[in-house]
Amino acid sequence: MAEQHISSLTYNNVFSLSVIDFEKACTISKPEQIDTYSIYWIKDGKGTYSIDFESYTFDGQVLFFLSPGQVFLVNSEKIKSAYKLSFTSDFYCIQTHDKEVACNGLLFNNVYQTPSIKPNEQDSRKLNAIIKNLIEEFNNDEAAQYDMLQTYLKQFIIYAVRINSNFKVVKDDTETKLFKDFSTLVEMNYKTMHAVSDYALRLGVSPKTLSKHFKKAGKGTPSNYIKKRIILEAKRQLLYSSDSVKSIAYSLGFNDAAYFTRFFTKLTSKSPLLFKKEQ
């Protein structure tokens, strides 16, 4: 979302609510790397956003969920009404038993799923009520403001998770559980572990069994999953660091920079330097 003519309410630089109440077409021609957790609620508008180099076109109401490190680009937009909620991990820390609404739950830090949901009119009314409470609390200097703001933010995220569940049937079977456990391990170890066999060992299954469950869940192959995560991080570093290709290769667990270049080129059809030049 273009940051022009937006009024914002902020609490100690750890939580903010931005409000847009105008119609304006605009384009951000250069990708930006997100540095906070962000929720974009487009109440009335249309456009195309690029998130981690994937395009998402919308028309009408939509909620987008972005995590620190993700790459965001506005290809086009015409927004009449929208909100943006931004917060740091220090402000919103949820216990492990609340995993669905945590920062590593269903909505955030999930680079392999579409980072958006579409609320209906009833959903919109409930989200509006929470936004109204947030605005009132931002303008309130009474005791425990921090706790109240955090509570309303959690309510917003909980309801968004419920909306998400309405649109997507979540299966609780062996394939789904194994996929979730695998994706968590990849997120933690993709810079140092590239072999499917290493992840299979951690999960207590054979590589063949892991691949079989992936196929049943319709998730492609474990190998491609790992490669996709490595490539995504490589793209981010190429755009937002001054490190050389050699340094980036080493940071991603490649001892041979030339091999990393071949790996990147094979999967993206561009060399690392060409990718960086074209962005």
C-alpha positions as CSV (number, residue, x, y, z in Angstrom):
1,M,0.0,0.0,0.0
2,A,1.4,3.3,-1.0
3,E,2.3,5.4,2.1
4,Q,0.9,8.7,0.7
5,H,-1.7,10.9,2.6
6,I,-2.1,8.4,5.4
7,S,-3.0,9.4,8.9
8,S,-1.4,7.2,11.6
9,L,-1.9,6.5,15.3
10,T,1.2,5.1,17.0
11,Y,2.1,3.6,20.4
12,N,5.8,3.8,21.4
13,N,7.0,2.8,17.9
14,V,5.9,-0.8,18.5
15,F,2.3,-0.6,17.2
16,S,0.5,1.6,14.7
17,L,-2.8,1.9,13.0
18,S,-2.9,3.8,9.6
19,V,-6.1,5.0,8.1
20,I,-6.8,5.7,4.4
21,D,-10.1,7.5,3.4
22,F,-9.4,8.7,-0.1
23,E,-9.3,7.3,-3.6
24,K,-5.9,7.5,-5.3
25,A,-4.1,5.5,-7.9
26,C,-0.4,4.9,-7.4
27,T,2.5,2.6,-8.0
28,I,5.7,1.8,-6.0
29,S,8.1,0.8,-8.7
30,K,10.8,-0.5,-6.4
31,P,10.3,-3.5,-4.0
32,E,10.4,-2.7,-0.3
33,Q,11.4,-5.1,2.4
34,I,8.9,-5.3,5.3
35,D,10.5,-4.6,8.7
36,T,7.4,-5.2,11.0
37,Y,4.5,-7.5,11.1
38,S,1.8,-5.8,9.0
39,I,-1.9,-6.4,8.2
40,Y,-3.4,-4.6,5.2
41,W,-7.2,-4.5,5.2
42,I,-8.4,-3.2,1.9
43,K,-12.1,-2.4,2.5
44,D,-12.8,-0.9,-0.9
45,G,-10.3,-1.0,-3.7
46,K,-8.5,-3.0,-6.4
47,G,-5.0,-3.6,-7.6
48,T,-2.1,-6.0,-7.8
49,Y,0.5,-6.5,-5.1
50,S,3.7,-8.5,-5.4
51,I,4.7,-10.3,-2.2
52,D,7.9,-12.3,-2.2
53,F,8.0,-12.0,-6.0
54,E,4.5,-13.5,-6.4
55,S,1.6,-11.4,-7.8
56,Y,-1.8,-11.1,-6.1
57,T,-4.6,-9.3,-7.8
58,F,-7.6,-8.2,-5.7
59,D,-10.9,-6.4,-6.3
60,G,-13.0,-5.6,-3.3
61,Q,-12.4,-6.5,0.3
62,V,-9.2,-8.4,1.2
63,L,-6.8,-8.8,4.1
64,F,-3.1,-9.2,3.5
65,F,-0.6,-10.5,6.2
66,L,3.1,-9.7,5.9
67,S,6.0,-10.7,8.0
68,P,9.4,-9.0,8.6
69,G,11.8,-9.8,5.7
70,Q,9.1,-10.3,3.1
71,V,9.5,-8.3,-0.1
72,F,6.5,-6.1,-1.0
73,L,5.8,-4.2,-4.2
74,V,2.7,-2.3,-5.4
75,N,2.3,-3.0,-9.1
76,S,-1.0,-1.0,-9.2
77,E,-3.7,0.1,-6.8
78,K,-6.7,2.3,-6.5
79,I,-7.8,2.4,-2.9
80,K,-10.9,4.1,-1.6
81,S,-10.8,2.8,2.0
82,A,-8.2,0.8,3.9
83,Y,-6.4,0.2,7.2
84,K,-2.9,-0.9,8.0
85,L,-1.9,-2.4,11.3
86,S,1.9,-2.7,12.0
87,F,3.5,-4.1,15.1
88,T,6.8,-5.5,16.3
89,S,7.4,-9.0,17.6
90,D,8.2,-7.5,21.1
91,F,4.7,-6.0,21.2
92,Y,2.8,-9.1,20.2
93,C,4.1,-12.3,21.8
94,I,1.6,-15.1,22.2
95,Q,2.2,-18.2,24.3
96,T,2.9,-21.5,22.4
97,H,-0.6,-22.9,23.2
98,D,-2.0,-20.0,21.1
99,K,-0.1,-21.2,18.1
100,E,-2.8,-20.5,15.5
101,V,-2.8,-16.7,16.3
102,A,0.9,-16.4,17.1
103,C,3.4,-14.6,14.8
104,N,4.4,-18.1,13.5
105,G,0.8,-19.2,13.3
106,L,-1.6,-19.5,10.4
107,L,-1.4,-15.9,9.1
108,F,2.3,-14.9,9.5
109,N,5.7,-16.3,8.6
110,N,4.1,-18.7,6.2
111,V,5.9,-18.0,2.9
112,Y,4.3,-20.9,1.1
113,Q,0.7,-20.0,1.4
114,T,-1.3,-17.1,-0.1
115,P,-0.9,-14.3,2.4
116,S,-4.5,-13.1,2.1
117,I,-8.2,-13.8,3.0
118,K,-11.5,-12.3,1.9
119,P,-13.9,-11.2,4.6
120,N,-17.6,-10.9,3.9
121,E,-19.9,-8.2,5.1
122,Q,-20.6,-9.8,8.4
123,D,-16.9,-10.2,9.0
124,S,-16.3,-6.6,8.0
125,R,-18.7,-5.4,10.7
126,K,-16.9,-7.3,13.4
127,L,-13.5,-6.2,12.2
128,N,-14.8,-2.6,12.1
129,A,-15.9,-2.8,15.7
130,I,-12.4,-3.9,16.7
131,I,-10.8,-1.1,14.7
132,K,-13.1,1.4,16.4
133,N,-12.0,0.2,19.8
134,L,-8.4,0.4,18.7
135,I,-8.8,4.0,17.5
136,E,-10.4,5.0,20.8
137,E,-7.7,3.3,22.8
138,F,-4.9,5.0,20.8
139,N,-6.5,8.3,21.8
140,N,-6.7,7.2,25.4
141,D,-4.0,8.0,28.0
142,E,-5.5,6.0,30.8
143,A,-3.8,3.1,32.7
144,A,-2.9,-0.1,31.0
145,Q,-3.1,1.3,27.5
146,Y,-0.4,-1.2,26.3
147,D,-2.4,-4.1,27.5
148,M,-5.7,-2.9,25.9
149,L,-4.0,-2.2,22.6
150,Q,-2.5,-5.7,22.6
151,T,-5.8,-7.2,23.5
152,Y,-7.6,-5.6,20.6
153,L,-4.9,-6.6,18.2
154,K,-5.1,-10.1,19.4
155,Q,-8.9,-10.0,18.9
156,F,-8.4,-8.8,15.3
157,I,-6.0,-11.6,14.5
158,I,-8.2,-14.2,16.2
159,Y,-11.1,-13.2,14.1
160,A,-9.0,-13.1,10.9
161,V,-7.9,-16.7,11.7
162,R,-11.6,-17.7,12.0
163,I,-12.4,-16.0,8.7
164,N,-9.5,-18.0,7.2
165,S,-10.9,-21.2,8.6
166,N,-14.2,-20.5,6.9
167,F,-12.6,-20.2,3.5
168,K,-10.1,-23.1,3.8
169,V,-10.9,-26.5,5.1
170,V,-8.0,-27.5,7.3
171,K,-7.4,-31.2,7.4
172,D,-5.9,-32.7,10.6
173,D,-4.5,-35.9,9.1
174,T,-1.0,-37.5,9.0
175,E,0.0,-35.8,5.7
176,T,-1.0,-32.3,7.0
177,K,0.8,-32.7,10.3
178,L,3.9,-34.0,8.7
179,F,3.9,-31.2,6.2
180,K,3.5,-28.6,9.0
181,D,6.4,-30.2,11.0
182,F,8.6,-30.3,7.9
183,S,7.9,-26.7,6.9
184,T,8.7,-25.6,10.5
185,L,12.0,-27.5,10.4
186,V,12.9,-26.0,7.0
187,E,12.2,-22.5,8.2
188,M,14.6,-23.0,11.1
189,N,17.4,-24.9,9.2
190,Y,17.3,-24.1,5.4
191,K,20.5,-22.2,5.6
192,T,22.5,-25.2,6.9
193,M,20.4,-28.2,5.9
194,H,19.7,-28.8,2.2
195,A,19.2,-32.6,2.1
196,V,15.8,-34.2,2.3
197,S,17.4,-37.1,4.2
198,D,18.4,-34.7,7.1
199,Y,14.9,-33.5,7.6
200,A,13.5,-37.0,7.3
201,L,15.9,-38.1,10.0
202,R,14.7,-35.3,12.3
203,L,11.1,-36.2,11.7
204,G,11.7,-39.9,12.3
205,V,10.7,-41.1,8.9
206,S,12.5,-42.3,5.7
207,P,13.0,-39.9,2.8
208,K,10.8,-42.2,0.7
209,T,8.0,-42.0,3.3
210,L,8.3,-38.2,3.5
211,S,8.0,-37.9,-0.3
212,K,5.0,-40.2,-0.3
213,H,3.2,-38.1,2.3
214,F,4.0,-34.9,0.4
215,K,2.5,-36.4,-2.7
216,K,-0.7,-37.4,-0.9
217,A,-1.0,-33.9,0.5
218,G,-0.5,-32.4,-2.9
219,K,2.6,-30.4,-1.8
220,G,5.0,-31.3,-4.6
221,T,8.3,-32.8,-3.4
222,P,10.3,-32.1,-0.2
223,S,13.3,-31.3,-2.3
224,N,11.6,-28.6,-4.3
225,Y,10.2,-27.1,-1.1
226,I,13.7,-26.7,0.4
227,K,15.0,-25.3,-2.9
228,K,12.1,-22.7,-3.0
229,R,12.9,-21.5,0.5
230,I,16.6,-21.1,-0.3
231,I,15.9,-19.2,-3.6
232,L,13.5,-16.9,-1.8
233,E,16.1,-15.9,0.8
234,A,18.7,-15.6,-1.9
235,K,16.5,-13.1,-3.8
236,R,15.9,-11.1,-0.6
237,Q,19.6,-10.9,0.1
238,L,20.5,-10.0,-3.4
239,L,18.0,-7.0,-3.3
240,Y,18.5,-5.8,0.3
241,S,22.1,-6.5,1.2
242,S,25.4,-5.2,-0.2
243,D,26.9,-8.7,0.2
244,S,28.6,-10.3,-2.8
245,V,27.2,-13.3,-4.5
246,K,30.0,-15.3,-2.8
247,S,29.0,-14.1,0.7
248,I,25.4,-14.8,0.0
249,A,26.2,-18.3,-1.2
250,Y,28.2,-19.0,2.0
251,S,25.4,-17.6,4.2
252,L,23.0,-20.0,2.6
253,G,25.2,-23.0,3.2
254,F,27.0,-23.3,-0.2
255,N,30.7,-23.8,0.1
256,D,31.2,-23.2,-3.7
257,A,29.9,-19.9,-5.0
258,A,30.0,-21.2,-8.6
259,Y,27.7,-24.0,-7.6
260,F,25.3,-21.6,-5.9
261,T,25.2,-19.5,-9.1
262,R,24.4,-22.6,-11.2
263,F,21.7,-23.6,-8.6
264,F,20.1,-20.1,-8.7
265,T,20.3,-19.9,-12.5
266,K,18.7,-23.3,-13.0
267,L,15.7,-22.5,-10.7
268,T,15.1,-18.9,-11.8
269,S,16.5,-18.8,-15.4
270,K,18.6,-15.8,-14.4
271,S,22.0,-15.5,-12.8
272,P,22.1,-13.9,-9.3
273,L,23.7,-10.7,-10.8
274,L,21.2,-10.5,-13.6
275,F,18.3,-10.9,-11.2
276,K,19.7,-8.1,-9.0
277,K,20.3,-5.8,-12.0
278,E,16.7,-6.2,-13.3
279,Q,14.9,-5.4,-10.0
